[in-house]
Amino acid sequence: MTEISEVLKGTRESSGVSLDEVSKDLEIPLLVLEQIEEGNTGAFKDIFALKEHISDYAKYLGLDPTEVIDEFNEYMFEITSKIPMKEIEKAAREKAEAEENEERVASPYTKSAPKSSDKQFVLMLLLIIVLVILAVIWSVKQITVGNVTTNIMSYFN
């Protein structure tokens, strides 16, 4: 990243443009541009926003943004490929556990309701259907048997 930041800073200084001018022209906060020129990627939470700022800054300075972003991607690959697999797996497990413990709230805007309520809904619906069918069968048996009106006691006689 230091190479990228040195190229950006050197190009800006050689063109005689101040950091304030760049900030106003690109509408990028001055602090962000300072962090880019210092090569401080740790100051950014969103890597995609950082890449966009670097690309815009490179275009502004007349550099090829594709080459600059490619170099940035190589830098990021070098950093991330040095992370031990155990740390990546641990972070994935912690994230999965946090998501399991997180209570989901269903609203009209969520894509799917929590899975447990789907099961409860289906079971309740099946129970209601079975009860309705049993009630209809029982009431039909109570009313007629061979076109003769009957009641439950006549079955036992």
mmCIF file of the C-alpha atoms, coordinates in Angstrom:
data_MODEL
# 
_entry.id   MODEL 
# 
loop_
_atom_site.group_PDB 
_atom_site.id 
_atom_site.type_symbol 
_atom_site.label_atom_id 
_atom_site.label_alt_id 
_atom_site.label_comp_id 
_atom_site.label_asym_id 
_atom_site.label_entity_id 
_atom_site.label_seq_id 
_atom_site.pdbx_PDB_ins_code 
_atom_site.Cartn_x 
_atom_site.Cartn_y 
_atom_site.Cartn_z 
_atom_site.occupancy 
_atom_site.B_iso_or_equiv 
_atom_site.pdbx_formal_charge 
_atom_site.auth_seq_id 
_atom_site.auth_comp_id 
_atom_site.auth_asym_id 
_atom_site.auth_atom_id 
_atom_site.pdbx_PDB_model_num 
ATOM 1   C CA . MET A 1 1   ? 0.000   0.000   0.000   1.00 0.00 ? 1   MET A CA 1 
ATOM 2   C CA . THR A 1 2   ? 2.929   2.303   0.612   1.00 0.00 ? 2   THR A CA 1 
ATOM 3   C CA . GLU A 1 3   ? 3.798   2.126   -3.096  1.00 0.00 ? 3   GLU A CA 1 
ATOM 4   C CA . ILE A 1 4   ? 0.268   3.123   -4.087  1.00 0.00 ? 4   ILE A CA 1 
ATOM 5   C CA . SER A 1 5   ? 0.137   5.929   -1.552  1.00 0.00 ? 5   SER A CA 1 
ATOM 6   C CA . GLU A 1 6   ? 3.570   7.217   -2.626  1.00 0.00 ? 6   GLU A CA 1 
ATOM 7   C CA . VAL A 1 7   ? 2.509   7.240   -6.290  1.00 0.00 ? 7   VAL A CA 1 
ATOM 8   C CA . LEU A 1 8   ? -0.733  9.064   -5.484  1.00 0.00 ? 8   LEU A CA 1 
ATOM 9   C CA . LYS A 1 9   ? 0.964   11.596  -3.219  1.00 0.00 ? 9   LYS A CA 1 
ATOM 10  C CA . GLY A 1 10  ? 3.900   12.134  -5.602  1.00 0.00 ? 10  GLY A CA 1 
ATOM 11  C CA . THR A 1 11  ? 1.616   12.637  -8.593  1.00 0.00 ? 11  THR A CA 1 
ATOM 12  C CA . ARG A 1 12  ? -0.529  15.101  -6.654  1.00 0.00 ? 12  ARG A CA 1 
ATOM 13  C CA . GLU A 1 13  ? 2.473   17.072  -5.419  1.00 0.00 ? 13  GLU A CA 1 
ATOM 14  C CA . SER A 1 14  ? 4.129   17.142  -8.851  1.00 0.00 ? 14  SER A CA 1 
ATOM 15  C CA . SER A 1 15  ? 0.940   18.502  -10.391 1.00 0.00 ? 15  SER A CA 1 
ATOM 16  C CA . GLY A 1 16  ? 0.809   21.247  -7.740  1.00 0.00 ? 16  GLY A CA 1 
ATOM 17  C CA . VAL A 1 17  ? -2.627  20.326  -6.429  1.00 0.00 ? 17  VAL A CA 1 
ATOM 18  C CA . SER A 1 18  ? -3.255  20.625  -2.719  1.00 0.00 ? 18  SER A CA 1 
ATOM 19  C CA . LEU A 1 19  ? -5.020  17.947  -0.714  1.00 0.00 ? 19  LEU A CA 1 
ATOM 20  C CA . ASP A 1 20  ? -7.769  20.463  0.107   1.00 0.00 ? 20  ASP A CA 1 
ATOM 21  C CA . GLU A 1 21  ? -8.453  20.996  -3.598  1.00 0.00 ? 21  GLU A CA 1 
ATOM 22  C CA . VAL A 1 22  ? -8.683  17.259  -4.213  1.00 0.00 ? 22  VAL A CA 1 
ATOM 23  C CA . SER A 1 23  ? -11.019 16.897  -1.243  1.00 0.00 ? 23  SER A CA 1 
ATOM 24  C CA . LYS A 1 24  ? -13.336 19.635  -2.542  1.00 0.00 ? 24  LYS A CA 1 
ATOM 25  C CA . ASP A 1 25  ? -13.264 18.466  -6.166  1.00 0.00 ? 25  ASP A CA 1 
ATOM 26  C CA . LEU A 1 26  ? -13.890 14.782  -5.407  1.00 0.00 ? 26  LEU A CA 1 
ATOM 27  C CA . GLU A 1 27  ? -16.098 15.445  -2.374  1.00 0.00 ? 27  GLU A CA 1 
ATOM 28  C CA . ILE A 1 28  ? -13.996 13.021  -0.354  1.00 0.00 ? 28  ILE A CA 1 
ATOM 29  C CA . PRO A 1 29  ? -13.261 14.041  3.241   1.00 0.00 ? 29  PRO A CA 1 
ATOM 30  C CA . LEU A 1 30  ? -9.753  15.414  3.756   1.00 0.00 ? 30  LEU A CA 1 
ATOM 31  C CA . LEU A 1 31  ? -9.068  12.869  6.505   1.00 0.00 ? 31  LEU A CA 1 
ATOM 32  C CA . VAL A 1 32  ? -9.836  9.997   4.108   1.00 0.00 ? 32  VAL A CA 1 
ATOM 33  C CA . LEU A 1 33  ? -7.383  11.360  1.535   1.00 0.00 ? 33  LEU A CA 1 
ATOM 34  C CA . GLU A 1 34  ? -4.732  11.818  4.225   1.00 0.00 ? 34  GLU A CA 1 
ATOM 35  C CA . GLN A 1 35  ? -5.178  8.202   5.337   1.00 0.00 ? 35  GLN A CA 1 
ATOM 36  C CA . ILE A 1 36  ? -4.892  6.998   1.732   1.00 0.00 ? 36  ILE A CA 1 
ATOM 37  C CA . GLU A 1 37  ? -1.695  8.985   1.181   1.00 0.00 ? 37  GLU A CA 1 
ATOM 38  C CA . GLU A 1 38  ? -0.251  7.606   4.422   1.00 0.00 ? 38  GLU A CA 1 
ATOM 39  C CA . GLY A 1 39  ? -1.125  4.066   3.333   1.00 0.00 ? 39  GLY A CA 1 
ATOM 40  C CA . ASN A 1 40  ? -3.221  3.456   6.430   1.00 0.00 ? 40  ASN A CA 1 
ATOM 41  C CA . THR A 1 41  ? -5.766  0.848   5.298   1.00 0.00 ? 41  THR A CA 1 
ATOM 42  C CA . GLY A 1 42  ? -6.563  -0.041  8.903   1.00 0.00 ? 42  GLY A CA 1 
ATOM 43  C CA . ALA A 1 43  ? -8.461  3.230   9.257   1.00 0.00 ? 43  ALA A CA 1 
ATOM 44  C CA . PHE A 1 44  ? -11.155 2.016   6.861   1.00 0.00 ? 44  PHE A CA 1 
ATOM 45  C CA . LYS A 1 45  ? -13.986 -0.301  7.821   1.00 0.00 ? 45  LYS A CA 1 
ATOM 46  C CA . ASP A 1 46  ? -15.316 -0.748  4.288   1.00 0.00 ? 46  ASP A CA 1 
ATOM 47  C CA . ILE A 1 47  ? -12.700 -1.989  1.821   1.00 0.00 ? 47  ILE A CA 1 
ATOM 48  C CA . PHE A 1 48  ? -15.008 -1.376  -1.136  1.00 0.00 ? 48  PHE A CA 1 
ATOM 49  C CA . ALA A 1 49  ? -15.443 2.286   -0.239  1.00 0.00 ? 49  ALA A CA 1 
ATOM 50  C CA . LEU A 1 50  ? -11.662 2.564   0.097   1.00 0.00 ? 50  LEU A CA 1 
ATOM 51  C CA . LYS A 1 51  ? -11.201 1.050   -3.366  1.00 0.00 ? 51  LYS A CA 1 
ATOM 52  C CA . GLU A 1 52  ? -13.722 3.494   -4.803  1.00 0.00 ? 52  GLU A CA 1 
ATOM 53  C CA . HIS A 1 53  ? -11.907 6.448   -3.214  1.00 0.00 ? 53  HIS A CA 1 
ATOM 54  C CA . ILE A 1 54  ? -8.552  5.213   -4.511  1.00 0.00 ? 54  ILE A CA 1 
ATOM 55  C CA . SER A 1 55  ? -9.995  4.735   -7.995  1.00 0.00 ? 55  SER A CA 1 
ATOM 56  C CA . ASP A 1 56  ? -11.560 8.222   -8.022  1.00 0.00 ? 56  ASP A CA 1 
ATOM 57  C CA . TYR A 1 57  ? -8.334  9.738   -6.712  1.00 0.00 ? 57  TYR A CA 1 
ATOM 58  C CA . ALA A 1 58  ? -6.264  7.950   -9.388  1.00 0.00 ? 58  ALA A CA 1 
ATOM 59  C CA . LYS A 1 59  ? -8.628  9.156   -12.157 1.00 0.00 ? 59  LYS A CA 1 
ATOM 60  C CA . TYR A 1 60  ? -8.460  12.691  -10.799 1.00 0.00 ? 60  TYR A CA 1 
ATOM 61  C CA . LEU A 1 61  ? -4.673  12.625  -10.922 1.00 0.00 ? 61  LEU A CA 1 
ATOM 62  C CA . GLY A 1 62  ? -4.631  11.251  -14.480 1.00 0.00 ? 62  GLY A CA 1 
ATOM 63  C CA . LEU A 1 63  ? -3.423  7.789   -13.480 1.00 0.00 ? 63  LEU A CA 1 
ATOM 64  C CA . ASP A 1 64  ? -4.903  4.559   -14.804 1.00 0.00 ? 64  ASP A CA 1 
ATOM 65  C CA . PRO A 1 65  ? -7.406  3.587   -12.076 1.00 0.00 ? 65  PRO A CA 1 
ATOM 66  C CA . THR A 1 66  ? -7.484  -0.052  -13.232 1.00 0.00 ? 66  THR A CA 1 
ATOM 67  C CA . GLU A 1 67  ? -3.731  -0.443  -12.692 1.00 0.00 ? 67  GLU A CA 1 
ATOM 68  C CA . VAL A 1 68  ? -3.881  1.249   -9.309  1.00 0.00 ? 68  VAL A CA 1 
ATOM 69  C CA . ILE A 1 69  ? -6.805  -0.940  -8.168  1.00 0.00 ? 69  ILE A CA 1 
ATOM 70  C CA . ASP A 1 70  ? -5.052  -4.066  -9.466  1.00 0.00 ? 70  ASP A CA 1 
ATOM 71  C CA . GLU A 1 71  ? -2.006  -3.163  -7.403  1.00 0.00 ? 71  GLU A CA 1 
ATOM 72  C CA . PHE A 1 72  ? -4.247  -2.520  -4.393  1.00 0.00 ? 72  PHE A CA 1 
ATOM 73  C CA . ASN A 1 73  ? -5.931  -5.921  -4.875  1.00 0.00 ? 73  ASN A CA 1 
ATOM 74  C CA . GLU A 1 74  ? -2.535  -7.621  -4.951  1.00 0.00 ? 74  GLU A CA 1 
ATOM 75  C CA . TYR A 1 75  ? -1.602  -5.832  -1.729  1.00 0.00 ? 75  TYR A CA 1 
ATOM 76  C CA . MET A 1 76  ? -4.837  -6.961  -0.056  1.00 0.00 ? 76  MET A CA 1 
ATOM 77  C CA . PHE A 1 77  ? -4.309  -10.533 -1.248  1.00 0.00 ? 77  PHE A CA 1 
ATOM 78  C CA . GLU A 1 78  ? -0.846  -10.587 0.280   1.00 0.00 ? 78  GLU A CA 1 
ATOM 79  C CA . ILE A 1 79  ? -2.192  -9.373  3.609   1.00 0.00 ? 79  ILE A CA 1 
ATOM 80  C CA . THR A 1 80  ? -5.221  -11.669 3.745   1.00 0.00 ? 80  THR A CA 1 
ATOM 81  C CA . SER A 1 81  ? -3.399  -14.749 2.489   1.00 0.00 ? 81  SER A CA 1 
ATOM 82  C CA . LYS A 1 82  ? -1.094  -14.538 5.508   1.00 0.00 ? 82  LYS A CA 1 
ATOM 83  C CA . ILE A 1 83  ? -3.980  -14.979 7.953   1.00 0.00 ? 83  ILE A CA 1 
ATOM 84  C CA . PRO A 1 84  ? -3.742  -18.486 9.474   1.00 0.00 ? 84  PRO A CA 1 
ATOM 85  C CA . MET A 1 85  ? -6.608  -20.822 8.575   1.00 0.00 ? 85  MET A CA 1 
ATOM 86  C CA . LYS A 1 86  ? -7.324  -21.445 12.266  1.00 0.00 ? 86  LYS A CA 1 
ATOM 87  C CA . GLU A 1 87  ? -8.107  -17.761 12.788  1.00 0.00 ? 87  GLU A CA 1 
ATOM 88  C CA . ILE A 1 88  ? -10.440 -17.723 9.789   1.00 0.00 ? 88  ILE A CA 1 
ATOM 89  C CA . GLU A 1 89  ? -12.254 -20.842 11.032  1.00 0.00 ? 89  GLU A CA 1 
ATOM 90  C CA . LYS A 1 90  ? -12.502 -19.395 14.538  1.00 0.00 ? 90  LYS A CA 1 
ATOM 91  C CA . ALA A 1 91  ? -13.987 -16.158 13.199  1.00 0.00 ? 91  ALA A CA 1 
ATOM 92  C CA . ALA A 1 92  ? -16.486 -18.133 11.098  1.00 0.00 ? 92  ALA A CA 1 
ATOM 93  C CA . ARG A 1 93  ? -17.534 -20.224 14.128  1.00 0.00 ? 93  ARG A CA 1 
ATOM 94  C CA . GLU A 1 94  ? -17.951 -17.120 16.278  1.00 0.00 ? 94  GLU A CA 1 
ATOM 95  C CA . LYS A 1 95  ? -20.050 -15.462 13.591  1.00 0.00 ? 95  LYS A CA 1 
ATOM 96  C CA . ALA A 1 96  ? -22.248 -18.574 13.233  1.00 0.00 ? 96  ALA A CA 1 
ATOM 97  C CA . GLU A 1 97  ? -22.732 -18.780 17.010  1.00 0.00 ? 97  GLU A CA 1 
ATOM 98  C CA . ALA A 1 98  ? -23.646 -15.098 17.178  1.00 0.00 ? 98  ALA A CA 1 
ATOM 99  C CA . GLU A 1 99  ? -26.213 -15.558 14.414  1.00 0.00 ? 99  GLU A CA 1 
ATOM 100 C CA . GLU A 1 100 ? -27.709 -18.596 16.184  1.00 0.00 ? 100 GLU A CA 1 
ATOM 101 C CA . ASN A 1 101 ? -28.068 -16.671 19.438  1.00 0.00 ? 101 ASN A CA 1 
ATOM 102 C CA . GLU A 1 102 ? -29.524 -13.644 17.706  1.00 0.00 ? 102 GLU A CA 1 
ATOM 103 C CA . GLU A 1 103 ? -33.290 -13.444 17.992  1.00 0.00 ? 103 GLU A CA 1 
ATOM 104 C CA . ARG A 1 104 ? -34.943 -12.972 14.634  1.00 0.00 ? 104 ARG A CA 1 
ATOM 105 C CA . VAL A 1 105 ? -37.905 -10.665 14.269  1.00 0.00 ? 105 VAL A CA 1 
ATOM 106 C CA . ALA A 1 106 ? -40.387 -11.284 11.468  1.00 0.00 ? 106 ALA A CA 1 
ATOM 107 C CA . SER A 1 107 ? -41.990 -8.338  9.771   1.00 0.00 ? 107 SER A CA 1 
ATOM 108 C CA . PRO A 1 108 ? -43.690 -7.813  6.419   1.00 0.00 ? 108 PRO A CA 1 
ATOM 109 C CA . TYR A 1 109 ? -40.306 -6.707  5.085   1.00 0.00 ? 109 TYR A CA 1 
ATOM 110 C CA . THR A 1 110 ? -38.268 -9.747  6.098   1.00 0.00 ? 110 THR A CA 1 
ATOM 111 C CA . LYS A 1 111 ? -37.716 -12.376 3.435   1.00 0.00 ? 111 LYS A CA 1 
ATOM 112 C CA . SER A 1 112 ? -38.682 -15.304 5.608   1.00 0.00 ? 112 SER A CA 1 
ATOM 113 C CA . ALA A 1 113 ? -40.154 -15.790 9.016   1.00 0.00 ? 113 ALA A CA 1 
ATOM 114 C CA . PRO A 1 114 ? -38.220 -17.689 11.647  1.00 0.00 ? 114 PRO A CA 1 
ATOM 115 C CA . LYS A 1 115 ? -38.199 -21.421 10.910  1.00 0.00 ? 115 LYS A CA 1 
ATOM 116 C CA . SER A 1 116 ? -39.690 -22.451 14.255  1.00 0.00 ? 116 SER A CA 1 
ATOM 117 C CA . SER A 1 117 ? -42.881 -20.465 13.641  1.00 0.00 ? 117 SER A CA 1 
ATOM 118 C CA . ASP A 1 118 ? -43.266 -22.112 10.207  1.00 0.00 ? 118 ASP A CA 1 
ATOM 119 C CA . LYS A 1 119 ? -43.350 -25.539 11.856  1.00 0.00 ? 119 LYS A CA 1 
ATOM 120 C CA . GLN A 1 120 ? -45.805 -24.395 14.503  1.00 0.00 ? 120 GLN A CA 1 
ATOM 121 C CA . PHE A 1 121 ? -48.068 -22.872 11.868  1.00 0.00 ? 121 PHE A CA 1 
ATOM 122 C CA . VAL A 1 122 ? -48.120 -26.032 9.746   1.00 0.00 ? 122 VAL A CA 1 
ATOM 123 C CA . LEU A 1 123 ? -48.817 -28.257 12.767  1.00 0.00 ? 123 LEU A CA 1 
ATOM 124 C CA . MET A 1 124 ? -51.633 -25.998 13.945  1.00 0.00 ? 124 MET A CA 1 
ATOM 125 C CA . LEU A 1 125 ? -53.142 -25.914 10.450  1.00 0.00 ? 125 LEU A CA 1 
ATOM 126 C CA . LEU A 1 126 ? -53.055 -29.721 10.180  1.00 0.00 ? 126 LEU A CA 1 
ATOM 127 C CA . LEU A 1 127 ? -54.664 -30.084 13.602  1.00 0.00 ? 127 LEU A CA 1 
ATOM 128 C CA . ILE A 1 128 ? -57.472 -27.713 12.637  1.00 0.00 ? 128 ILE A CA 1 
ATOM 129 C CA . ILE A 1 129 ? -58.089 -29.544 9.357   1.00 0.00 ? 129 ILE A CA 1 
ATOM 130 C CA . VAL A 1 130 ? -58.238 -32.943 11.108  1.00 0.00 ? 130 VAL A CA 1 
ATOM 131 C CA . LEU A 1 131 ? -60.637 -31.583 13.752  1.00 0.00 ? 131 LEU A CA 1 
ATOM 132 C CA . VAL A 1 132 ? -62.909 -30.060 11.094  1.00 0.00 ? 132 VAL A CA 1 
ATOM 133 C CA . ILE A 1 133 ? -62.993 -33.349 9.158   1.00 0.00 ? 133 ILE A CA 1 
ATOM 134 C CA . LEU A 1 134 ? -63.795 -35.307 12.323  1.00 0.00 ? 134 LEU A CA 1 
ATOM 135 C CA . ALA A 1 135 ? -66.551 -32.838 13.257  1.00 0.00 ? 135 ALA A CA 1 
ATOM 136 C CA . VAL A 1 136 ? -68.136 -33.096 9.794   1.00 0.00 ? 136 VAL A CA 1 
ATOM 137 C CA . ILE A 1 137 ? -68.028 -36.911 9.834   1.00 0.00 ? 137 ILE A CA 1 
ATOM 138 C CA . TRP A 1 138 ? -69.475 -37.067 13.355  1.00 0.00 ? 138 TRP A CA 1 
ATOM 139 C CA . SER A 1 139 ? -72.272 -34.617 12.558  1.00 0.00 ? 139 SER A CA 1 
ATOM 140 C CA . VAL A 1 140 ? -73.212 -36.498 9.380   1.00 0.00 ? 140 VAL A CA 1 
ATOM 141 C CA . LYS A 1 141 ? -73.334 -39.773 11.307  1.00 0.00 ? 141 LYS A CA 1 
ATOM 142 C CA . GLN A 1 142 ? -75.459 -38.139 13.988  1.00 0.00 ? 142 GLN A CA 1 
ATOM 143 C CA . ILE A 1 143 ? -78.001 -36.799 11.547  1.00 0.00 ? 143 ILE A CA 1 
ATOM 144 C CA . THR A 1 144 ? -78.627 -39.715 9.195   1.00 0.00 ? 144 THR A CA 1 
ATOM 145 C CA . VAL A 1 145 ? -77.944 -43.404 8.865   1.00 0.00 ? 145 VAL A CA 1 
ATOM 146 C CA . GLY A 1 146 ? -79.730 -44.908 5.859   1.00 0.00 ? 146 GLY A CA 1 
ATOM 147 C CA . ASN A 1 147 ? -82.104 -41.928 5.590   1.00 0.00 ? 147 ASN A CA 1 
ATOM 148 C CA . VAL A 1 148 ? -83.221 -42.510 9.186   1.00 0.00 ? 148 VAL A CA 1 
ATOM 149 C CA . THR A 1 149 ? -82.720 -39.777 11.751  1.00 0.00 ? 149 THR A CA 1 
ATOM 150 C CA . THR A 1 150 ? -80.777 -41.149 14.627  1.00 0.00 ? 150 THR A CA 1 
ATOM 151 C CA . ASN A 1 151 ? -78.788 -40.218 17.649  1.00 0.00 ? 151 ASN A CA 1 
ATOM 152 C CA . ILE A 1 152 ? -75.744 -41.665 19.284  1.00 0.00 ? 152 ILE A CA 1 
ATOM 153 C CA . MET A 1 153 ? -77.716 -43.925 21.656  1.00 0.00 ? 153 MET A CA 1 
ATOM 154 C CA . SER A 1 154 ? -79.355 -45.841 18.821  1.00 0.00 ? 154 SER A CA 1 
ATOM 155 C CA . TYR A 1 155 ? -75.974 -47.184 17.761  1.00 0.00 ? 155 TYR A CA 1 
ATOM 156 C CA . PHE A 1 156 ? -75.524 -48.984 21.050  1.00 0.00 ? 156 PHE A CA 1 
ATOM 157 C CA . ASN A 1 157 ? -78.943 -50.705 21.005  1.00 0.00 ? 157 ASN A CA 1 
# 
